[in-house]
Amino acid sequence: MEGGTQYNPRTVEEVFRDFKGRRAGLVKALTTDVEEFYQQCDPEKENLCLYGFPSEQWEVNLPAEEVPPELPEPALGINFARDGMQEKDWLSLVAVHSDAWLLSVAFYFGARFGFERADRRRLFNMINDLPTIFEVVSGTAKKQSKDKSSMSNHSSTKSKSNSKATQRGSESQAKYSRPQPKDDDEDGLDEDDEQGETLCGACGENYASDEFWICCDICEIWFHGKCVKITPARAEHIKQYKCPSCTSSKRTRP
């Protein structure tokens, strides 16, 4: 197992980077890589855990053998409930336990390297600014994003050519980039402020000005292209794009 046993972040910023990397890996497992994750969680296998790593990768594996382990361990036996629950409920449950594990790892580092009260508070505030994995998996983060950007998504849908995909630039950049300092065009300020909060439906983070992104034709949620493994070239050939959640919701299990 990759494990991260040789990696010990010692500052608030390093612990937060570690947290974000592990979180990104777990979000990937429960969203874009959900098919592979589902298959690896065979209930016939032994107690399995879902690990996220600072490298933004994930792994399903047995728990560490040493006691106590180098780091806090994720929830044990996530595979046993796979076939006894609705898939969405099972993924949400794994997401909740993954959120708890991420916090335990972050504050384990904080305790190990003697973070004082102010540092612990700052670390928690940095973590709390991100949507939880549960919010991303259950769709809560998407709903918040949709509520904030529904008007801009509606108007943008009509202006895009071929597919919902677009490189951030020209009109799209003006609609989704962070608000610029006040100028004479006061009419657009409120809209920019709201649209600047638009979040990616997969990772839950804001759009960067230089990143490709794509909108689902079903739920009208925007995603970083890299989060859903769609490139600009590939998007040109997609007539109707369905995000992983909308695709998986129609999937039937044998």
Secondary structure, DSSP 8 states (H G I E B T S, - for coil): --TTTT----SHHHHHHHHHHHHHHHHHHHTTTHHHHHHH--TTSS--EEEE-TTS-EEEE---SSSS-SS----S-GGGGGGGS-HHHHHHHHHHHHHHHHHHHHHHHHHHTT--HHHHHHHHHHHHTS--HHHHHHTHHHHHHHHHHHHHHHHHHHH--SSS-EES-HHHHHHHS------S-GGGHHHHHHHTT-B-TTT--B--TT-EEEE-TTT--EEETTTTT--HHHHTT-SS---HHHHHTT----
